[in-house]
Amino acid sequence: MLLKLLFFGGKGGVGKSTLSCAVALRLSERGKTLLLSVDPAHSLSGIMGVEIGEKGREIKKGLFALELQAEKLVEEYAGNVLSSIEELLPSAKAGIREYVKYLKLSPTALETAILDKLVDLCGRYSYVVVDSAPTGQMLRLFNTAHMVKGWFEFLHRFAKERERLERFMGRDDRLLSLIESRKEKVKLLLRLLKEKAVIFAVANEEKLSLQEAETIKESLKDLRVYTVLNLWTKMDWKGVKVPLCENPYGVEGLLRLNVDELLEVLEK
């Protein structure tokens, strides 16, 4: 059963990927943990000191890592959509294939595909730690979750009316069941975000990174968001902080990184 779903976000270069690796290592001592990169510019392999890639690998007992490849992820998601609709509407096959071409190029196609994959993965681990893309894309990911909810609510109303008409004509219609299954998956996602998610907005002792962290906190105020001051040396900071650590790379180096305050947050 999933206990916590963690997201690390913030300005590029503040160390969110390093922190996600260090926290995932510590959590793997408590339960089966997945370290997941959704940042198109993956850095987990370099930080961990082992090749991870799109197929993923077990880093150590209890810790698994995976770097999602954006293009393939969208292709897979679009293919699943295509096969589901084609089964219901075989006569519209050509038109559906044309639609899927545009679906893959839509502004939120990647975010939708990531969220769909995330729901599936969350059912397999006690902890899922997500190394997010920089601030703009991360916020779009969360906004997409609510947008998709509204879209499936609209489709559900449409499918119910279509089913009523099909029954009147004496025909079976499976579109409603398909839409309901997708709608339930979105509801599960939103419930996971509300009940299990903790977002760490990472910054360092630099004004712009702190501003971006505050943007994340304000934009996601309905969720549990904590600003984390990484590479802390002397700045007066009463919130969550991670002291500066030299060369925190590879499993041994990451274990030297003091992430105790982040882990304490998870106990609240």
N, C-alpha and C positions, 0 to 999 in steps of 0.2 A: 504493500500500500504506500502511495506517495505521501511523504511527510512534509517536505518542503520543495518549493520550486523557486530557485534563486535566479535573478537577473543582475548582471553587472553591466552598467552603462556609464557614459560620460564622454567627455572630450577625448579625441584621439591622442594617444601618447601619455595618458595619466596612469596607466598601469592596471587597467581593468582586467585585461586578459591574465596577467600575472596573479592578481588577487583571486580570480575565478579558479585558476589552477591550484593555488595554495589552499583555498577553502574546500575544493572538491577532494583534495588529498586527505584533509582532516575528517571530512564527513564520511569518507569511505571506511573509516575505522568504526563508524557507527552503523552503517548499512550500505547496501548496494547503491552505488552512485554513478550517475552519468554526467560527464563533462561535455557540454555541447557548444560548438562554435557556430553561430549564425552570421558572423561577420564575413563578408565576401573576401576580405583580406585576412585570411586565417593566420594565427600566430601560435596556436597551441603546440604544434609540433616543435617549433623552435624553443619555446619556453620549457616544455617537458623534456626535450632532448631525445625524443623518439618520433618516428614517423607515424602519424595518425591517419590523415586522409579521410576520404568519403566512405570507406568501408568500416572505419573505426577499428579500435583494438582495445585490449585489456592492458592497462598500464601497470597495475598491480592488483593483488587480490581485492576484489570489491570495487575497483575503480575502472570504469570504461570511458573511452573518449571517442568523439565523432566530430568531424568537420563537414558540415553540410555544404554541398556544391550547388550554388544557386540555380544554374541553368538546368541541371539534371533534376533538381527538386521540382522546379516548375513544370518540366516536361512530364514527370511522373504524375504530378497532381492533375495537370490538364488531361493526361491520358486516362486517368481514373474517371474524371468528369465525362469525357467522351464515351467511354465504354458503358457507363451507367445510362446515359441519355440515349445512346444508340440502341440499347436493348429495349428501351421503352418506345422509341420512335424510329424504327428502322427505315421508314419511308423518307425521313428527313436527314438521312446519313450524310449526304454531300453538304448540306447546309450546316450541319453540326460541326463537321470537320473544318469548314471555313471559319465558323465561330471560334473554335478552339485556337486557331492561328492567332486571332486577335486577343483571346483570353491570355495567352502566354506573354503578350506584349503590354497588357494592361498595367497601369501604374502600381497597383497593389497585388499583382500576381504573386510576387515573391513572398510578401508578408502572409498572404492567404495560405500559400503552400507550406510555409514554415509553421504556422499555427496548426494546420491540419496534421503535420508530421509530429508536432510537439505533443498533441493530445495522445497519439498512439504511443509515443515513447514514455510518457509519464506513467502509463500503466505497468511499466516493467521495473521501475526503480523506487527506492525509498527517497532518494534525493536526486534532483536534476538541477544542474548548475549551468546557466546559459551565459556564454560570453557574447554579448550583443554587439551590434555595429555601433558606430558613433551616434550621438544624440538624435539627430534628425530621423534616421532610419529606425532607431529604437522606438521613438515616440509613434512613428507611423505604424509599427507593428502592433502596439496596443490600441491605437485608434482603429486599425483594420478589424480587430476582434469585435468591436461594437458595431462597426459598419456591416460586417458579415451577418451579425445577429439581426439587424434591421432588414437586410436583404432576404434572409431565409424566412422571416416573418411574413414579408410580402409574398414570397413564392408559396408559402403554406396557405395563405388565403386564396391565392389563385388556384392551387391544386385542389383545394376543398370544393371550390365552385366547379372546376372541371370534372371532378369525380361525381358530383351530383348530376351533372348533365350526362355523363357517360352511363351512369346507372339508369337514368331515365330512358336512354336509348338502348338499354339492355346489354351494355358492353362493360367488361372489366377494365379497371384503370389502376395501374400500379405507381403512377407518378406521385400520388400523395404519400405513400409509404416511403418512397425514396427521399422526398423532401423532408419528411418527419425524421428519418434517420440522420440526415445531415443537420437538421435543426437541433436534434438532441446532442449531437457532437459539439456544436457551437455552445450550447447551454453548459455542457460539461467543461469546456474550455473556460468559459466565463466564471464558472464556479471554482475551478482550480485557481484562477487568477485572484479571485476574491478571498478564498479560504486558505490557500497554500503559498501564494506568491509573496516573496520579499524582494524588493528592488534596491540595489545598492547603487546610488549615484556617486561615482568616484570622481574625486578632484585631488589637486595637490595645492601646495602653497603658492598659488598663482591665480590672479583675479579672474581671468576669463574662464578657467576650468571650474572655479567655484560658482560663477554665474550660470554656466551650463548645468551644473549639478542642481542648482536651485530651480532652473527651468524644468528639469525632469521632475523634481519634487512637486512643483506647482501644477504641472500638466497631468500628473498621475496622483492627485491628492486623494482620490477614492481608494487607493491601494496603499500598502505598507511600503513607504519609501524612506530610506536613510541615506543621508549624505555622509560619505566616507572620505576622510582626509588621508590620502595615501602619501608615502614618502615623508611622513611627518618628522620634523626635527625640533622646531622651537615655537612655532606659531601657537598663540593662545586659542585652543579649540576644545570645547566642552563636549562635542559629539564623538561619533565613532572615528577612531584614527588607527593608522597602521604605521609604526615607526619605520624609518629608512633602514633598508637592509641591502648590503652590497652583494651583487651577483646572485639574486635569488632564482637561479635557473637549474633545471634538472630536478629530479625528485628530492635529493638531499638538500639542495639549495632552497627549494620551496618550503621544505619543512622548517627551515630556519626563520622564515618570515612569520612575524608575530601577528596572527589574525584572530587572536583570542576575543577581541571586542566584537568582531563580526559574528563569531560563533555564539557569543553571549546574547546578541540580538535575536537569534533564532530560538532562544529559550523563552522569550517573552510571549 
